[in-house]
Amino acid sequence: MNSPEPARESIASRTAKGAGWVIAWRLMTRFIGLGSTLVLVRLLQPEDFGLVAIASGFIMAADALSSIGVQDAMVREPHPDRAMYDTAFTLSVLRGLLSAVMILAVAWPIARFMDEDRLVPVLAALALGMIVTAGENIGIVDFRRDMRFDKEFQFQVWSRVVSVGVTVVLALVWRSYWALVCGMLAGRVARVIQSYVMSPYRPRLTLVAWRRLVGFSLWMWGVAVMVQLRDRMDHAIIGRMLGTNAVGNYAVGYEIGTLTTTELSEPLNRALFSGFATMQDAAERRAAMYLGAIGVSAVIVFPAGVGISLIASPLVHLLLGVQWLSVIELVQIVAIASTLSVLSGIGAAFLMASGGCATPSPCCSFPPRSVAPSCSAASGSGGSSAPASQQRCLWRSINAPASSSCCPGSGSGLPRFYSGYGDRSAHVSQ
């Protein structure tokens, strides 16, 4: 009778420790990045940041459009064999090559559309980085499967140190946007090398287990496409209408405004995904973890976002200097709007780990972080919450049996055990 209790405490404790390690990794990389930013904004011009931001936006979009979520699928798999590991590696290689070819094919049309000829060589260089990243060792997925986020901390931090070090040194020498590009390439190379140093697994090329990965992976691909349409279209529109200087201001201001999401909410969701996946056969404990994560995140993330908004002006003056004063209003708006994503982020981690909404359904067609579309269009919609259909889907996955009519076929619904919570589903819908 009491045997499940230690398991629950063990998984909850490992998830909490994992979240701590991921947050530490993000804070460490942010600290390193902040130091480099303080140097780079005085060595480079907003136009340099804007040019690389536009190119990076297209690179990330192409990468996401070809992403099939093989690592997330491996984390969810209870007993993966070597065939699955090797197939996941092969799919990643093919995806990287496809993405690079896609970028090379559209580099010149993009440059013409943006009226910026310098984009062609920059896109070509970043496409090379995508090919390098394709060879990353799939064995590192075990860090997440085993919830060894201390190893992932080491893996992520050292490649970031290499990237920042190369960028700063080359910026001192060149005073050019190429320092940013070369720094990104150096970080990718370091990441691939470190993946083989830290993991003893040696992958081989095969596709024998592709059927076991394709179902969940295709759903993840659809989610990635929608997220990119939401997150990257603004850079293209601003660059086309206002130029690279405006994109540079927007990219820096948006990065500061979303600090609470990128440094607190997203790391927590990464650890929660592994924890939820481990609890696939423990519905009530998984639901309790979900509700607890919502409460903890709300207590931490919401005040942090409001705080950044309130101190936006002195923060920009202190960190960036007078040439970046135009980003103050953007930081004030985005800092508050981005805090809304904490709710949908945790819900997305729950649904992905449990296989909920794995089949096409209207309630599952929203990006993981879109509590309101594009964060309520920078607060323009009055701060409304996630679409009611998405919230009903999530609630039914938490508080309904597997035969729930929303998200049919997921087979991952949780029993209705919060009887004391009354009509909470009605409050969620509201």
N, C-alpha and C positions, 0 to 999 in steps of 0.2 A: 504493500500500500504506500509506503513512504519512499520507495526506490526512485520514483521520478523526481523527488524534491532535490537531491543532490545534483542530478543532471541539469535541472532548471537553473540552480544556483551556478553551476559550472559554466553553462552556456551564457547566462546573463553576465557573469563576471568576465568571461572571455570577450564578450561583445563590448562591455564597458572599457576593458583594457584596450581592445582593438580600436575603439573610437578615440581613446586617449592617444594612442600611437599615431593614428591618422591625422588627428588635429595637431599633434606635435610636428608631424612631417609638414603639414601645410603651413604652420606658423614658422617653422624653420626655413622653408623655402621662401615664404613671404618676407621674412626678415632678411634673407640673403638678397631676394629680389628688390626689396625696398632700398637696401644699401646700394645696389647697382643702379636703381632708378635715380637716386639722388645724385649719382655721378653722371649718368647718361643724359639726364635732362639739361645738364650744363655743358655737355660736350656735343650733343646732337640737337637738331631743330625739330619742332613739332611736325614738319613736313616729312622728316626721316621716319618718325614713328608712324605717321599716317600711311606712308608708302608700304611699310612692312606690315602694318595692320590690315591693309586691304589685301595684300598677297596672302597673309596668314589666314584671313577669313575665307578666301577661296580654297586654300589648302585644307582647312578644317572641314569645310563644306564637302569637298570631294572625298575626304577621308570618312566622313560620317555617312555620305551617300553610298559608300561601298562597304560600310561596316555591317557585320552580321552577328556581332555579339558572341563570338565563340568563347571568350573567357568567362563571361557571365553564365553561358550554358554549361561550361565545365564546373563552375562553382556550384551550380544547382544539381549536377549529376551525383547521385549517391555513391556509385561505384564505377568510376571511369577506368577503362583499361588503356593499354598502350595504343591500341588502334584509334581511340578517341583523341588521345593527346596528339598523335602524329597527324590525324586528320585535321584537328584544330590548327596545328602549326601550318599545314599545307594550305588550308583556306586563308590563313592570315597572310602567307606569302603571295598567293594569287590576288588577294585583295589589295595588298600594297603595290604590286605591279600594275594592276588595273587602275588604281587611283593615280599613279604617276603618269601613266600613258594618257589618262583623261586630262590631267593638268597640262601636260605638254601639248596636247591637241588644241586646247582652248586658250593657251597663253596669249597668243597674238590677238585673237578676237577680243579677249578681255582687256588687253592693253589699248586696243582701239576704242572700245566702248568707254573705258575710263579716261581716255585721252592722256595716257601716261605710258610712254614707250619703255620706261625703266622697269615696268612690271614684268616684261618678258624674261630677262635674265634672272630676276628675283624668283619668279615662279618656277623657272627651270631648276634653280638651285634647291628650292624647297621640295620640288618633286623628287630630286635625288635623295633627299632626306627621308622621304616616304619609302623609297626602295630599301634604304638602310634599315629603317624601323621594321620592315616586313620580316627580317630575319631574327627578330627577338625570340628568345627561348621561351617556348610555351610552358616549360617547367615552373616558371615563376608564378603560375596560377595557383600552385600549391600553397603559396603564402596566404592567399585569401581562403582557400579551402580549409586549411588547418588553422585559420585565424591567427597566423603568425605575422601580425602587422608590425612587429619590431623589425623583422627582416625587410618588409616592404618599406619601412621608414628608411633603412639604410639604402635600399635600392633606389628610391626616389631622390633622396637628398644628394647623394654623390654625383649623380648625373646633372642635377641642378647646379651644384658647385662648379662643375666643369663648364657648363654652358655660360654661367655668369662670369666666371673668370676669363674665358676667351672673349666674351663680348666686351668687357671693360677694357682689357688690354688692347684689343683691336680698335676700340673707339678712341682711346688715347692716341693711337698711332695714326689712324685713318681719318677720324672725324667724319665718318660716312655711315649711311644706313647699312652698308655691307658688314659692319661690325655686328649688327643685330642678326643678320642672316647667317653669318658664319658661326655665331654663338649658338644659334638654334641647331645647326648641323652638328656642331661639336657635342652638344647635349644628347642628340639622338645616337651618335656613334658610341658615346660613353655608356649610354643606357643598354645598347645591344651587347657590348663587351661585358658589362657587369652582369647581365642576365645569364651568361654562360659561366661566369665566375661563381655566382651565388647559388646556382641550381646545378646539380649533377646530371640532370636529365639531358639526353642528347636526341633531339627529334629527328625523324626521318620523313620523307615525302610519301604520302599516301592519301587516298580518299575513300578508303574502304568503309569508314564509319560515318559517312556524310549524312546518311538518313537519320541517324540518331541526334544530329546537331541542327538539322535544317529547320525543324519546326519552331523551336524557340528563337533561333537565330533570325529567321525571317520576320518574326514579330518585332524583335529588337531593331532590325533594319528599318522597319516602318516608323518606329518611335524616333530613331536617330534622324531620319529624313525630316520629320516634323519639327524636331528641336532645332535643326540647322536652318530650316526656313524661318523659324521664329527668331533665332539668335543672330544670324549672319546677314539677313537681308538689309538690316539698317546700315551696315557698313557700306554695302554696295550703293544704296540709295544716296547716302550722305556724300560718299566719294564722287558719285556722278554729278550731283547737284551743287555741292559746295567745295569739292577739291580735297586733296590729301591733307592739307593743314587742318581742316575741320574734322576729318576722320581721326587725326592724331589727338586732337583735344577730346573728342568723344571717347576714344578708346581709353585714354588715361583716366578721364573723369568717371567712366563707367566702371573701370577696374577698382577705383577707390570706393565708389558707391556700393559695390557688391561685395565688399570685404566680409560682411557677416555671413553671406551665403557661401562664398568660396572657401572661407577659412573655418567656419563652424558647422553650417548645415550640411554641406556636401561631404565633408569627412565623416560626419556621423552617419549619413546615409550609406556610405561605402561599407562601414563596419556593420550596420544594421542588415544590409543585404546578406552578408555572410551568416549573421546570426539567424535571420529568418530562414535561410536555406537549410541551416543545420536543424531547425525545429519543424521540418516539414511534416513530421508525424506527431507533433505536439501542438494541437490547434489552440488550446486555451492559453498555454504559456506564450505562444507567439502573439496572440491578441493582447495579452497583458503587456508584453514588451512594446508592442506598437503604441498602446495608449500611454505608457510611461515615457516613451521617446517623444511623443507629441508634447507632453507636459514639460519635460526638461528643455526641449528645444524652444518652446514658447517663452519660458522664463529667461533664457539666455539670449536668443537671437533677436527678439523684438526690442528689448531695451538697447541692445548694441546697435541696431540699425537706427533707432531714433537718436542715439548719442552721436553717431557719425554725422547724421544730418544736422544736428545742432551745432557741431564744431567744424562744419565743412570749411568755412571761411578761414579761420586760423590754421586749420590743417593744411589747406592748399598753400597758404602763404609760407608756412614753415617748411613743408616737404618739397614743394615744386618750384616756388619762386613766383615772381610777378608776371612772368610771361605766360603763366597757366591760369590766371585769374578767371578766365572765361569759363572754366569748368566748375566753378563753385555752385551755380544753380543746378547743374546736372547732378552733382554729387548729392545735393540736398534732396532732390526728388528720388533718385535711384536708391539711395540708402534706405528710405522708408518702403518704397515699392518692392524692393527685392526681399524684404523680410517675409512677405506673403508666401514665397516659394517654399518655406520650411514645411508647410502643411502638405503640399502635393509631393514634395521630395520624399518624405517618409512614406507616404502612401504608395508612391511609385516603387520604392525599395521593397515594400511588402508585397505588392502585386507581382513584381518580377520574380522575386524569390519563390513565391508560392505557385507561380504559373497562372495566376488570375488574369483574366482578360487576354488570354493567349490566342483567342480566336477573334476575328473581326467583329467589332461591336461598336455602336455609336458611343457608348460610355467609355471606351478605351482609346479613343482617337485623339487624345490630347497629350502633348508632351509632358514628361515627368515633372517638370518644374513649373508648369503653367497653371498656377492657382487662378490667375486671371490672364487672358491672352496677352503675351508680352508684358507681363507685370502691370496689367491694366493700362497699357500704353502710356507708361510713365505717369501713373496715377490719374489718367484722364477719364477713367470710367467710374470714378468714385470709390475705388478700392473694393470692388465686388469680389466675392470669393470664387472658388472654382465652379465650373458649370455644374448644375445640380445633378445631371445625369452621371457625371464622373464621380461625384461624392456618393450618390446612391450605390454605384457599382462597388466602390471601395467599402462602404459600410456593409453591404451584403456579403462581400468576401470575408469580412471580419466576423460578422454576426449572423451568418446564415449557413444552412447545410450545403453540401456539394451540389445539390440539385437546383440551386438558385437560378432563376430565369435570366438574370443579368450575368454576362460572361459565361455562356453555356459551355459545358465541357471542360471547365478548368479543373473540376474535381478537387479543389483546394479550399472550399469555404470552411469557415469555422463554426462550431456549434453555437447555438443561442444560449449563452451561459450568463450573460450580464442581466439577469432578470430584474435586478434592483435599479437598473438604469432607465427603466420605463421607456418613454418614447424618444430615446436619444436619436433614432434614425430620422425622426421628423425634424429635430433641431439641426441635424447635419444637412438635410435637404434645404432648410431655410438659410 
